[in-house]
Amino acid sequence: MNFSQAIKILFFSGCFLLLSGVMLGQNKNAAKELDRRLDENAKLYRNNIDQAFQQLPELLRLSKTLNDGKAEMKILDRKCRYFYSKNLTDSLIVEAEKLKKVSANLQDYYFESMAHVYLAETYSINNLPDLAITNLNNAYELLEKADQKSEKVFFAKANVLSSFANIYLDKKQPKEAAKKILQVIENGNQIEDEDKRNAFQYLNYSNIANIYLQVDIDSAKMFADKSFAIRPQQEADNRNLITNYTVFGNYFEKKEDFKSAIYYFHKALKINKSNGTDLNLNEIYLPLQRIYSALNQKDSAEFYHTKAETYDLKIMNSKYNSLQKVLSKEKDQQNKSPMYFLYITLGMGILSAFGIYYFTKKRKSAPIHLGETKQEKTGPSTEIIQQLIELLEKNDPSFLINFEIAFPDFISNLSKKYPELQPSEREFCAMLKLKLSTKEIAKYTFIETRTVQNKKYRLRKKFEIPQEVDIYYYIDQI
């Protein structure tokens, strides 16, 4: 090798090392940026899970590009928590399987155990408690292999016990469920840091309050009070606060203090709407329906009855899809007995039959699919407006639901501007938004024209609309 060749080799080697260093530095910077974005997403998740969820696909893509397995597991775990909070068990089982695969390859016992917890939830929801318990036992065994000094592992074990409690609830054994949560509470008393202990027990007292709704309403109220008393100041409005308000609502309903009951149920709904949680909404809709019926407020009672039916339809559809995935997954396992498949297939058949009946029953009142009809930028098309009027003319209870789909900004703005409006008043405003005349409203709602005029007058007074301003114009500007 002559001198010039040696110089060339040294030159290209130097360039390669320099380029490698630059790329390594870029990867480190990209990894730091991903960590920063994950931290921001975690904060957003506590306040608005819908907005946080929208960021996850891009973060997942970046984690895979950087081959960052730790970040990938965090993101998959957040997707699982999102689908669980939305009761979308069909999507939950898919993401839980992904999390289990990635975490098993990386030998991360914590995230692998969490994957089993999520799978247990899907089995429990689909009335397969034995499979749920198997997954929870797997989760606990994995946590036993993890670092026992880790706070994260401690809380994960508590989470597993809470999941056991959920299964006992599904099996209509609330006292057994309460025992599990009381065990968690007892373990939590060992936490030395007062703030951390309160944050932990805030959640547990809320959970046991929800369980005691099925056992003793006074005990439920007591535990909800305890939870509320130690709620961390920095804690955003969340699922546990929704649970506490729901317990308060049930308590006051039992005591026939309907005004207080409505107040707390509406506070729970307000938080639900602000942070996007959809878990167990019928625990709010159904009591409100009962209360408004007892108060002889038929419009409001029918409104929440429709809400409850629509929510049931959504959950049933998700259950049906998730049960199909469960069946497909379990068929891949060779060690299952023929009787097992008979039971699960029968279960799926029953759910399918009920689903067909329910969908047939609700077909005429199913929500309008706006995507099927071209929609102008200025608002829904004439065809959509006509469909809404036809629903109203048929006295179809799904009218307001479909109206909210067609005019989402209107309902949102109206609720923000006048949060005290009753459901029946919002429905009346929807009719005004459709430019229906007094005679048309009277005809479609089977009331006298004078009653419609009185409703308009009360709204004008409530909205403080100047006399010179037309009410239709005012409503249209909201």
C-alpha positions as CSV (number, residue, x, y, z in Angstrom):
1,M,0.0,0.0,0.0
2,N,1.5,3.3,-1.0
3,F,1.2,6.6,0.8
4,S,-1.7,8.0,-1.4
5,Q,-3.8,4.9,-0.8
6,A,-3.3,5.1,2.9
7,I,-4.4,8.7,2.9
8,K,-7.6,7.8,0.9
9,I,-8.4,5.0,3.4
10,L,-7.9,7.3,6.4
11,F,-10.0,10.0,4.7
12,F,-13.0,7.7,3.9
13,S,-12.7,6.1,7.4
14,G,-12.8,9.5,9.0
15,C,-15.9,10.4,6.9
16,F,-17.6,7.2,7.9
17,L,-16.9,7.7,11.6
18,L,-18.0,11.4,11.3
19,L,-21.2,10.4,9.5
20,S,-21.9,7.6,12.0
21,G,-21.4,10.1,14.9
22,V,-23.8,12.6,13.3
23,M,-26.4,9.9,12.8
24,L,-26.0,8.6,16.3
25,G,-26.4,12.2,17.6
26,Q,-29.5,12.6,15.5
27,N,-31.0,9.4,16.8
28,K,-30.2,10.4,20.4
29,N,-31.9,13.8,19.8
30,A,-34.9,12.1,18.1
31,A,-35.2,9.7,21.1
32,K,-35.1,12.6,23.6
33,E,-37.8,14.4,21.5
34,L,-39.9,11.2,21.5
35,D,-39.6,11.0,25.3
36,R,-40.6,14.6,25.7
37,R,-43.6,14.1,23.5
38,L,-44.6,11.0,25.4
39,D,-44.4,13.0,28.7
40,E,-46.6,15.7,27.2
41,N,-49.0,13.1,25.9
42,A,-49.3,11.5,29.4
43,K,-50.2,14.9,30.9
44,L,-52.8,15.4,28.1
45,Y,-54.2,11.9,28.7
46,R,-55.1,12.8,32.2
47,N,-57.2,15.8,31.0
48,N,-58.6,14.7,27.6
49,I,-58.1,11.1,26.5
50,D,-59.6,11.8,23.0
51,Q,-57.0,14.4,22.1
52,A,-54.2,12.3,23.6
53,F,-55.3,9.3,21.6
54,Q,-55.1,11.2,18.3
55,Q,-51.4,11.7,18.9
56,L,-50.6,8.0,19.5
57,P,-50.4,6.7,15.9
58,E,-47.7,9.2,15.0
59,L,-45.8,8.5,18.3
60,L,-46.1,4.8,17.6
61,R,-44.6,5.3,14.1
62,L,-41.7,7.2,15.6
63,S,-41.0,4.6,18.2
64,K,-40.8,1.9,15.6
65,T,-38.6,4.0,13.4
66,L,-36.2,4.5,16.3
67,N,-36.6,0.9,17.3
68,D,-37.5,2.1,20.8
69,G,-39.3,-0.9,22.3
70,K,-39.8,0.9,25.7
71,A,-41.6,3.7,24.0
72,E,-43.6,1.3,21.9
73,M,-44.9,-0.5,25.0
74,K,-45.9,2.7,26.6
75,I,-47.9,3.8,23.6
76,L,-49.6,0.4,23.2
77,D,-50.5,0.5,26.9
78,R,-52.1,3.9,26.4
79,K,-54.1,2.6,23.4
80,C,-55.4,-0.2,25.6
81,R,-56.4,2.1,28.4
82,Y,-58.2,4.3,25.8
83,F,-60.2,1.5,24.4
84,Y,-61.0,0.2,27.9
85,S,-62.3,3.6,29.0
86,K,-64.4,3.7,25.8
87,N,-65.8,0.2,26.3
88,L,-64.5,-0.7,22.9
89,T,-63.6,-4.3,23.7
90,D,-63.2,-5.3,20.1
91,S,-60.3,-2.9,19.7
92,L,-59.0,-3.5,23.2
93,I,-58.3,-7.2,22.6
94,V,-56.3,-6.4,19.4
95,E,-54.1,-3.9,21.1
96,A,-53.7,-6.1,24.2
97,E,-52.4,-8.9,22.0
98,K,-49.9,-6.5,20.4
99,L,-48.7,-5.3,23.8
100,K,-48.3,-8.9,25.0
101,K,-46.2,-9.8,22.0
102,V,-43.9,-6.8,22.2
103,S,-43.4,-7.0,26.0
104,A,-42.7,-10.7,25.9
105,N,-40.0,-10.3,23.3
106,L,-38.4,-7.5,25.4
107,Q,-39.0,-9.5,28.6
108,D,-40.7,-6.6,30.3
109,Y,-42.8,-8.3,33.0
110,Y,-44.7,-5.2,33.9
111,F,-46.1,-4.4,30.5
112,E,-46.7,-8.1,29.7
113,S,-48.7,-8.4,33.0
114,M,-50.7,-5.3,31.9
115,A,-51.5,-7.0,28.6
116,H,-52.9,-10.0,30.5
117,V,-55.0,-7.6,32.6
118,Y,-56.5,-6.0,29.5
119,L,-57.2,-9.4,28.0
120,A,-58.9,-10.4,31.3
121,E,-61.2,-7.4,31.0
122,T,-62.3,-8.4,27.5
123,Y,-63.0,-12.0,28.6
124,S,-64.9,-10.8,31.7
125,I,-67.0,-8.4,29.6
126,N,-67.9,-11.3,27.2
127,N,-69.0,-13.4,30.2
128,L,-66.0,-15.7,30.1
129,P,-64.8,-15.4,33.8
130,D,-62.6,-18.5,33.8
131,L,-60.5,-17.2,30.9
132,A,-60.4,-13.8,32.7
133,I,-59.1,-15.4,35.9
134,T,-56.5,-17.3,34.0
135,N,-55.1,-14.1,32.5
136,L,-55.1,-12.4,35.9
137,N,-53.2,-15.2,37.5
138,N,-50.7,-15.0,34.6
139,A,-50.4,-11.2,35.3
140,Y,-49.8,-11.7,39.0
141,E,-47.1,-14.4,38.3
142,L,-45.3,-12.1,35.9
143,L,-45.3,-9.3,38.5
144,E,-43.8,-11.7,41.0
145,K,-40.8,-12.0,38.6
146,A,-40.5,-8.2,38.4
147,D,-38.6,-5.9,40.8
148,Q,-40.5,-6.1,44.1
149,K,-39.1,-2.8,45.3
150,S,-40.6,-0.9,42.3
151,E,-43.5,1.3,43.0
152,K,-44.9,0.6,39.6
153,V,-45.0,-3.1,40.3
154,F,-46.7,-2.5,43.7
155,F,-49.4,-0.5,41.9
156,A,-49.7,-3.1,39.2
157,K,-50.4,-5.8,41.7
158,A,-53.1,-3.6,43.2
159,N,-54.5,-3.2,39.7
160,V,-54.7,-7.0,39.3
161,L,-56.6,-7.3,42.5
162,S,-59.0,-4.6,41.3
163,S,-59.5,-6.5,38.1
164,F,-60.3,-9.6,40.2
165,A,-62.9,-7.5,41.9
166,N,-64.4,-6.5,38.6
167,I,-64.8,-10.1,37.6
168,Y,-66.6,-10.8,40.9
169,L,-68.9,-7.9,40.1
170,D,-69.7,-9.4,36.7
171,K,-70.4,-12.7,38.5
172,K,-72.9,-10.9,40.7
173,Q,-70.7,-11.4,43.8
174,P,-70.2,-7.8,45.1
175,K,-69.2,-8.9,48.6
176,E,-66.3,-10.9,47.2
177,A,-65.4,-8.0,45.0
178,A,-65.4,-5.7,48.1
179,K,-63.0,-8.1,49.8
180,K,-60.4,-7.7,47.0
181,I,-60.6,-3.9,47.1
182,L,-60.4,-3.9,50.9
183,Q,-57.2,-5.9,50.5
184,V,-55.8,-3.3,48.2
185,I,-56.7,-0.5,50.7
186,E,-55.0,-2.4,53.5
187,N,-51.8,-2.7,51.3
188,G,-52.1,1.0,50.4
189,N,-51.9,2.0,54.1
190,Q,-48.3,0.9,54.0
191,I,-47.3,3.7,51.7
192,E,-45.3,6.1,53.8
193,D,-45.6,9.3,51.7
194,E,-48.9,10.9,52.6
195,D,-49.5,12.5,49.2
196,K,-48.8,9.2,47.3
197,R,-50.9,7.3,49.8
198,N,-53.9,9.6,49.4
199,A,-53.6,9.5,45.6
200,F,-53.7,5.7,45.8
201,Q,-56.5,5.4,48.3
202,Y,-58.6,8.1,46.5
203,L,-58.9,5.7,43.6
204,N,-59.6,2.6,45.9
205,Y,-62.2,4.3,48.0
206,S,-64.0,5.4,44.8
207,N,-63.8,1.8,43.5
208,I,-65.3,0.3,46.7
209,A,-68.0,3.0,46.8
210,N,-69.1,1.8,43.3
211,I,-69.2,-1.8,44.5
212,Y,-71.2,-0.9,47.6
213,L,-73.9,0.5,45.4
214,Q,-75.0,-3.1,45.0
215,V,-74.8,-3.9,48.7
216,D,-75.5,-0.9,50.9
217,I,-76.2,2.7,49.7
218,D,-75.1,4.3,53.0
219,S,-71.7,2.5,52.9
220,A,-71.3,3.5,49.3
221,K,-71.9,7.2,50.2
222,M,-69.4,6.8,53.1
223,F,-66.6,5.5,50.9
224,A,-67.3,8.1,48.2
225,D,-67.1,10.8,50.9
226,K,-63.7,9.3,52.0
227,S,-62.5,9.3,48.4
228,F,-63.6,12.9,47.8
229,A,-62.0,14.1,51.0
230,I,-58.5,12.9,50.0
231,R,-58.7,13.8,46.3
232,P,-55.3,15.1,45.3
233,Q,-55.5,18.8,44.5
234,Q,-53.6,18.4,41.2
235,E,-55.9,15.6,40.1
236,A,-57.8,16.4,36.9
237,D,-61.5,15.6,36.6
238,N,-61.3,11.9,35.9
239,R,-63.1,8.6,35.9
240,N,-63.0,8.3,39.7
241,L,-64.6,11.6,40.2
242,I,-67.3,10.5,37.8
243,T,-67.8,7.4,40.0
244,N,-68.0,9.5,43.2
245,Y,-70.6,11.9,41.7
246,T,-72.6,8.9,40.4
247,V,-72.6,7.3,43.9
248,F,-73.8,10.7,45.3
249,G,-76.5,10.8,42.6
250,N,-77.7,7.3,43.5
251,Y,-77.7,8.0,47.2
252,F,-79.8,11.1,46.9
253,E,-82.2,9.3,44.5
254,K,-82.7,6.7,47.1
255,K,-83.4,9.4,49.7
256,E,-85.9,11.0,47.1
257,D,-83.8,14.2,47.1
258,F,-84.2,14.4,43.3
259,K,-82.8,17.9,43.0
260,S,-79.5,16.9,44.6
261,A,-79.5,13.6,42.6
262,I,-79.9,15.4,39.3
263,Y,-77.2,17.9,40.3
264,Y,-74.6,15.1,40.9
265,F,-75.6,13.1,37.8
266,H,-75.2,16.1,35.6
267,K,-71.8,16.9,37.2
268,A,-70.8,13.4,36.3
269,L,-72.0,13.8,32.7
270,K,-70.2,17.2,32.4
271,I,-66.9,15.6,33.3
272,N,-67.6,12.7,31.0
273,K,-68.1,15.2,28.1
274,S,-65.0,17.2,29.0
275,N,-62.5,14.3,29.2
276,G,-64.1,11.9,26.8
277,T,-64.7,8.9,29.1
278,D,-67.6,6.7,28.0
279,L,-67.3,4.0,30.6
280,N,-70.6,2.8,32.1
281,L,-72.7,5.8,30.9
282,N,-75.9,3.9,31.6
283,E,-75.2,4.2,35.3
284,I,-76.0,7.8,34.8
285,Y,-78.6,7.8,31.9
286,L,-80.9,5.2,33.6
287,P,-81.1,6.9,37.0
288,L,-81.8,10.2,35.3
289,Q,-84.6,8.5,33.3
290,R,-86.1,7.2,36.5
291,I,-85.9,10.5,38.3
292,Y,-87.4,12.6,35.4
293,S,-90.2,10.0,35.2
294,A,-90.9,10.3,38.9
295,L,-91.0,14.1,38.5
296,N,-93.4,13.6,35.5
297,Q,-91.0,15.5,33.2
298,K,-91.8,13.2,30.3
299,D,-89.6,14.9,27.7
300,S,-86.4,14.7,29.8
301,A,-87.3,11.1,30.8
302,E,-87.7,10.1,27.1
303,F,-84.4,11.9,26.2
304,Y,-82.4,9.8,28.7
305,H,-84.2,6.7,27.8
306,T,-83.1,7.2,24.2
307,K,-79.6,7.9,25.3
308,A,-79.5,4.7,27.3
309,E,-80.8,2.6,24.3
310,T,-78.3,4.2,21.9
311,Y,-75.4,3.5,24.4
312,D,-76.6,-0.2,24.8
313,L,-76.6,-0.6,21.1
314,K,-73.0,0.7,20.8
315,I,-71.8,-1.6,23.6
316,M,-73.6,-4.6,22.2
317,N,-72.0,-4.0,18.8
318,S,-68.6,-3.8,20.4
319,K,-69.2,-6.9,22.4
320,Y,-70.3,-8.8,19.3
321,N,-67.1,-7.8,17.5
322,S,-64.9,-8.6,20.4
323,L,-66.5,-12.0,20.9
324,Q,-65.7,-12.9,17.3
325,K,-62.1,-12.0,18.0
326,V,-62.1,-14.0,21.2
327,L,-63.5,-17.0,19.3
328,S,-60.9,-16.7,16.5
329,K,-58.1,-16.3,19.0
330,E,-59.1,-19.3,21.1
331,K,-59.6,-21.6,18.1
332,D,-55.9,-21.1,17.4
333,Q,-55.0,-22.8,20.6
334,Q,-54.9,-26.6,20.3
335,N,-55.4,-27.5,23.9
336,K,-59.0,-26.4,24.1
337,S,-61.7,-29.1,24.6
338,P,-64.6,-29.5,22.1
339,M,-67.1,-28.6,24.8
340,Y,-65.4,-25.3,25.4
341,F,-65.9,-24.3,21.7
342,L,-69.5,-25.5,22.0
343,Y,-70.1,-23.2,24.9
344,I,-68.4,-20.1,23.4
345,T,-70.1,-20.7,20.0
346,L,-73.5,-21.0,21.7
347,G,-72.8,-17.8,23.6
348,M,-71.9,-16.0,20.3
349,G,-75.0,-17.4,18.7
350,I,-77.2,-16.0,21.5
351,L,-75.6,-12.6,21.3
352,S,-75.9,-12.6,17.5
353,A,-79.6,-13.4,17.7
354,F,-80.2,-10.7,20.2
355,G,-78.2,-8.3,18.1
356,I,-80.2,-9.1,15.0
357,Y,-83.4,-8.5,16.9
358,Y,-82.1,-5.2,18.5
359,F,-80.7,-3.8,15.2
360,T,-84.0,-4.7,13.4
361,K,-86.0,-3.0,16.1
362,K,-83.8,0.2,16.0
363,R,-83.2,0.3,12.3
364,K,-85.8,3.0,11.7
365,S,-84.4,5.2,14.4
366,A,-80.7,4.5,13.7
367,P,-78.4,7.6,13.5
368,I,-78.2,9.3,10.1
369,H,-74.8,8.6,8.4
370,L,-73.8,12.0,7.2
371,G,-71.0,10.5,5.2
372,E,-73.5,8.9,2.9
373,T,-74.8,12.3,1.7
374,K,-72.8,15.2,0.5
375,Q,-72.7,17.9,3.2
376,E,-72.1,21.6,2.4
377,K,-69.6,23.6,4.3
378,T,-72.5,25.9,5.5
379,G,-74.3,23.0,7.1
380,P,-76.1,19.8,6.5
381,S,-77.7,19.2,3.1
382,T,-81.4,19.7,2.3
383,E,-81.7,15.9,2.3
384,I,-80.3,15.6,5.8
385,I,-82.7,18.4,7.0
386,Q,-85.6,16.6,5.5
387,Q,-84.6,13.3,7.2
388,L,-84.5,15.1,10.5
389,I,-88.0,16.6,10.0
390,E,-89.3,13.2,9.0
391,L,-87.9,11.7,12.3
392,L,-89.6,14.6,14.2
393,E,-92.9,14.0,12.3
394,K,-92.8,10.3,13.2
395,N,-92.2,11.3,16.9
396,D,-89.0,9.2,16.6
397,P,-87.0,9.4,19.9
398,S,-83.7,9.4,18.0
399,F,-84.4,12.9,16.5
400,L,-82.2,14.8,18.9
401,I,-79.4,12.2,18.6
402,N,-79.4,12.6,14.8
403,F,-79.7,16.4,15.2
404,E,-76.5,16.4,17.3
405,I,-74.7,14.4,14.6
406,A,-75.9,16.9,11.9
407,F,-75.3,20.1,14.0
408,P,-72.5,19.2,16.5
409,D,-71.3,22.7,16.9
410,F,-74.8,24.1,17.6
411,I,-75.5,21.7,20.5
412,S,-72.0,22.2,21.9
413,N,-72.2,26.0,21.7
414,L,-75.7,26.0,23.1
415,S,-74.7,23.9,26.1
416,K,-71.7,26.0,26.8
417,K,-73.7,29.2,26.6
418,Y,-76.8,27.9,28.5
419,P,-75.7,24.9,30.6
420,E,-78.8,25.0,32.7
421,L,-81.1,24.1,29.7
422,Q,-83.3,21.0,30.1
423,P,-83.1,18.3,27.4
424,S,-86.6,19.3,26.3
425,E,-85.5,22.9,25.9
426,R,-82.5,21.9,23.8
427,E,-84.8,19.8,21.6
428,F,-87.1,22.8,21.1
429,C,-84.0,24.9,20.1
430,A,-83.2,22.2,17.6
431,M,-86.6,22.7,16.0
432,L,-86.0,26.4,15.8
433,K,-82.6,25.8,14.2
434,L,-84.4,23.8,11.5
435,K,-86.6,26.9,10.9
436,L,-89.8,25.1,11.7
437,S,-92.8,27.4,12.1
438,T,-95.0,27.6,15.2
439,K,-97.7,25.5,13.4
440,E,-95.2,22.9,12.3
441,I,-93.7,22.5,15.8
442,A,-97.2,22.2,17.2
443,K,-98.1,19.6,14.6
444,Y,-95.0,17.5,15.0
445,T,-95.0,17.6,18.8
446,F,-98.8,17.2,19.3
447,I,-99.2,20.4,21.3
448,E,-101.2,23.5,20.9
449,T,-99.8,26.5,19.0
450,R,-100.3,28.6,22.1
451,T,-98.0,26.2,24.0
452,V,-95.3,26.6,21.3
453,Q,-95.7,30.4,21.5
454,N,-95.3,30.2,25.3
455,K,-92.1,28.1,24.9
456,K,-90.7,30.7,22.5
457,Y,-91.5,33.5,25.0
458,R,-89.8,31.6,27.9
459,L,-86.7,31.0,25.8
460,R,-86.6,34.7,24.7
461,K,-86.7,35.6,28.4
462,K,-84.1,33.1,29.4
463,F,-81.7,34.0,26.6
464,E,-82.4,37.7,27.1
465,I,-83.1,38.2,23.4
466,P,-84.0,41.9,22.6
467,Q,-87.5,42.5,21.3
468,E,-86.2,43.7,17.9
469,V,-84.2,40.5,17.3
470,D,-86.0,37.6,15.7
471,I,-85.7,34.4,17.8
472,Y,-84.9,32.3,14.7
473,Y,-82.1,34.6,13.7
474,Y,-80.7,34.5,17.3
475,I,-80.8,30.7,17.4
476,D,-79.1,30.5,14.0
477,Q,-76.2,32.5,15.3
478,I,-75.4,30.2,18.2
